[in-house]
């Protein structure tokens, strides 16, 4: 959510009029994230978020915005796209596809404990249950084909040991994806990027309630297990070492299973999914690091964090079953 494409107050004001949200009071860029141009809009109707999509096309975006509408209608705490009187939710601003969504309450919980992880697990399972009747299809655009395309462009930029790790893990995940067990895993539309800074909490300190999840613009159809692994690799780790904090991880999985029990195959393949989730974000951060895009407010992420996470997941595979008994 850096700012690549500036917009004027006049442009935003005209869009607000079209959406019947009243007059613009304040427009401010959002510094967090690196994919799209994002702004807070304060107007007569309240606070909203304006997103200008820098990589996703107008043809791809109906999937994401439709998914958000679907989840909001099911009672999930996600931002709701705002429609004009004709029902249009996708617009153009600054030469880019754009959307305006509701702004969630609360703040990030960047130091989650067991209580926060339980809530996240419960909400993630509800999301997976809610997409059972969501029919639009779009693959996870940062899935295996993307890994296979991007990794070869990075080998020459890495030292020999790091390049070898990348090659070996990509080969492992490619073989896994071809297996019958993997192909039979339950799947549907997933968030695919539900890090702790993509969730909002509010309430008394230590007892904050999860009140929203957002930034579904990496969503796609993939295994539910991959989505769970993404969360475990961010919500349940020691950030300095990448080590999994098993108490948090067990609590997250138990809360998830209270809504949607994992199959035996999902339990068996969880260690591999944790490696896949680490690989995906290591690759994207390597790509952004070595091929940066000019942007206002851009703060690129350090790729070595997820290299550490991947090495930890290989060295110490974790099975939820041993924790859950």
Secondary structure by P-SEA (a helix, b strand, c coil): ccccccccaaaaaaaaaaaccccccbbbbbcccccbbbbbbbccccbbbbbbbccccccaaaaaaaaaaaaaaaccccbbbbbccccccccccccccbbbbbbbcccccccccaaaaaaaaaaaaaaaaaaccccccccccccaaaaaaccccccccccaaaaaaaaaaaaaaaaaaaccccccccccccccccccccbbbbcccccccccccccccccccccaaaaaaaaaacccccccccccaaaaaaaaaaaaaacccccaaaaaaaaaaaaaaaaaaaaaaaaaaacccccccccccccaaaaaaaaaaaabbbbcccccc
